[in-house]
Amino acid sequence: MRRLEGQAVFVAGGAGRLGTAACRRLASEGARVFVTDIDEAAASAVAKGIVEAGGEAHAMYLDLADHDSIDAAFTEAEKRLGPILRMHGNGAALKLMYERDLGALDIDIEAWELTLRTNLTGHLACVKRALPAMIEAGDGAIVLTSSGAAHAAEPIRVAYAVSKAGINQLVRHLAATWGKAGIRCNAVAPGAILPEDFPQMDLYKMAMKSPRVGTGDDIAAMVAMLMSSDGEWINGQIISVDAGMSMRS
Ligand SMILES: NC(=O)c1ccc[n+]([C@@H]2O[C@H](COP(=O)([O-])OP(=O)(O)OC[C@H]3O[C@@H](n4cnc5c(N)ncnc54)[C@H](O)[C@@H]3O)[C@@H](O)[C@H]2O)c1
């Protein structure tokens, strides 16, 4: 399927597990992908792999917590690819989540603020930079990345959960405000796409209503669909791709 032929797509945080799979899938559907990440070397490796496979991709450093770097990356992307009408916001400070994101009593305020600045404000900054071109074109598709944590009740990772709940509301705000102008915004909420040796993997596996574990490609397929014309009538949705893990039983 080549549903994104020639489309310029900006990916914020495209070098990790899910970001890499999304960039590859978007490129395989014909998109010209601008891969950004705080891990510049990893972003370059993703772009290189796409180019070697016959696609078009570019890479650049971007720190979601640094708005100047977001502006610089968009400026470069527009220079290379022209107007950016498709954007995928995926990056998140997960190391911070594992190491310092505790309950409300124990989390240090600096960790809370950096989590929100990276996972939520950073994506707002990308959206603010992307919207004018979309409005001018009367065409835009934004796919952000949420998590089941946004609506779960958990005793840990409070900042992460709040950041993802914020993403959900940002999605609805953008869809409600710009839908009539031809701009769609949705989020994908991935299930546990984690290494086999991840500490809670056995528990997660029990919650999956599927005979297999998920992969980055499962999430990437939804990202590509939401960006394509197949997703043209989907707006303001948070779509769980999690083998029913978040389903109430
Ligand atoms: N894998 C899962 O089970 C799962 C489940 C639910 C939600 N998610 C969400 O999916 C997205 C991708 O997660 P993943 O599992 O691929 O994790 P990952 O750690 O492999 O990827 C995260 C990416 O974000 C980048 N990043 C971190 N801080 C950044 C910053 N300040 N600026 C720019 N980039 C930055 C990292 O370098 C990395 O490439 C995240 O938004 C995460 O919250 C993942």
The ligand as an SDF file (V2000), in Angstrom:
LIG
                    3D

 44 48  0  0  0  0  0  0  0  0999 V2000
    6.2390    0.7490   24.1510 N   0  0  0  0  0  0  0  0  0  0  0  0
    5.1510    0.7790   24.8920 C   0  0  0  0  0  0  0  0  0  0  0  0
    4.7770   -0.2120   25.5150 O   0  0  0  0  0  0  0  0  0  0  0  0
    4.3040    2.0300   24.9680 C   0  0  0  0  0  0  0  0  0  0  0  0
    3.0550    1.9570   25.5820 C   0  0  0  0  0  0  0  0  0  0  0  0
    2.2710    3.1040   25.6660 C   0  0  0  0  0  0  0  0  0  0  0  0
    2.7350    4.2960   25.1160 C   0  0  0  0  0  0  0  0  0  0  0  0
    3.9650    4.3340   24.5420 N   0  0  0  0  0  0  0  0  0  0  0  0
    4.4030    5.6120   23.9760 C   0  0  0  0  0  0  0  0  0  0  0  0
    4.9670    5.3820   22.6970 O   0  0  0  0  0  0  0  0  0  0  0  0
    5.9790    6.3380   22.4200 C   0  0  0  0  0  0  0  0  0  0  0  0
    7.2400    5.6280   22.0070 C   0  0  0  0  0  0  0  0  0  0  0  0
    7.6770    4.7850   23.0540 O   0  0  0  0  0  0  0  0  0  0  0  0
    8.7570    3.6250   22.8330 P   0  0  0  0  0  0  0  0  0  0  0  0
    8.2860    2.4390   23.5520 O   0  0  0  0  0  0  0  0  0  0  0  0
    9.1130    3.5230   21.3980 O   0  0  0  0  0  0  0  0  0  0  0  0
    9.9730    4.2150   23.6820 O   0  0  0  0  0  0  0  0  0  0  0  0
   11.4630    4.5210   23.2740 P   0  0  0  0  0  0  0  0  0  0  0  0
   12.1550    4.9440   24.5170 O   0  0  0  0  0  0  0  0  0  0  0  0
   12.0390    3.3940   22.4980 O   0  0  0  0  0  0  0  0  0  0  0  0
   11.2860    5.7670   22.3130 O   0  0  0  0  0  0  0  0  0  0  0  0
   11.0980    7.0710   22.7920 C   0  0  0  0  0  0  0  0  0  0  0  0
   11.8440    8.0070   21.8620 C   0  0  0  0  0  0  0  0  0  0  0  0
   11.6950    9.3420   22.3430 O   0  0  0  0  0  0  0  0  0  0  0  0
   12.9740    9.9530   22.2670 C   0  0  0  0  0  0  0  0  0  0  0  0
   13.0380   11.0530   23.2190 N   0  0  0  0  0  0  0  0  0  0  0  0
   13.1490   11.0130   24.5700 C   0  0  0  0  0  0  0  0  0  0  0  0
   13.2420   12.2500   25.0660 N   0  0  0  0  0  0  0  0  0  0  0  0
   13.1840   13.0950   24.0090 C   0  0  0  0  0  0  0  0  0  0  0  0
   13.2380   14.5030   23.8720 C   0  0  0  0  0  0  0  0  0  0  0  0
   13.3980   15.3060   24.9410 N   0  0  0  0  0  0  0  0  0  0  0  0
   13.1560   15.0430   22.6430 N   0  0  0  0  0  0  0  0  0  0  0  0
   13.0300   14.2500   21.5380 C   0  0  0  0  0  0  0  0  0  0  0  0
   12.9650   12.9130   21.6020 N   0  0  0  0  0  0  0  0  0  0  0  0
   13.0500   12.3480   22.8270 C   0  0  0  0  0  0  0  0  0  0  0  0
   13.9570    8.8530   22.6140 C   0  0  0  0  0  0  0  0  0  0  0  0
   15.2920    9.1870   22.2260 O   0  0  0  0  0  0  0  0  0  0  0  0
   13.3570    7.7010   21.8280 C   0  0  0  0  0  0  0  0  0  0  0  0
   13.8240    7.6760   20.4900 O   0  0  0  0  0  0  0  0  0  0  0  0
    6.1010    7.1910   23.6950 C   0  0  0  0  0  0  0  0  0  0  0  0
    5.3220    8.3580   23.5490 O   0  0  0  0  0  0  0  0  0  0  0  0
    5.5060    6.2980   24.7640 C   0  0  0  0  0  0  0  0  0  0  0  0
    5.0090    7.0320   25.8460 O   0  0  0  0  0  0  0  0  0  0  0  0
    4.7500    3.2330   24.4540 C   0  0  0  0  0  0  0  0  0  0  0  0
  1  2  1  0
  2  3  2  0
  2  4  1  0
  4  5  1  0
  4 44  2  0
  5  6  2  0
  6  7  1  0
  7  8  2  0
  8  9  1  0
  8 44  1  0
  9 10  1  0
  9 42  1  0
 10 11  1  0
 11 12  1  0
 11 40  1  0
 12 13  1  0
 13 14  1  0
 14 15  2  0
 14 16  1  0
 14 17  1  0
 17 18  1  0
 18 19  2  0
 18 20  1  0
 18 21  1  0
 21 22  1  0
 22 23  1  0
 23 24  1  0
 23 38  1  0
 24 25  1  0
 25 26  1  0
 25 36  1  0
 26 27  1  0
 26 35  1  0
 27 28  2  0
 28 29  1  0
 29 30  1  0
 29 35  2  0
 30 31  1  0
 30 32  2  0
 32 33  1  0
 33 34  2  0
 34 35  1  0
 36 37  1  0
 36 38  1  0
 38 39  1  0
 40 41  1  0
 40 42  1  0
 42 43  1  0
M  CHG  2   8   1  16  -1
M  END
$$$$
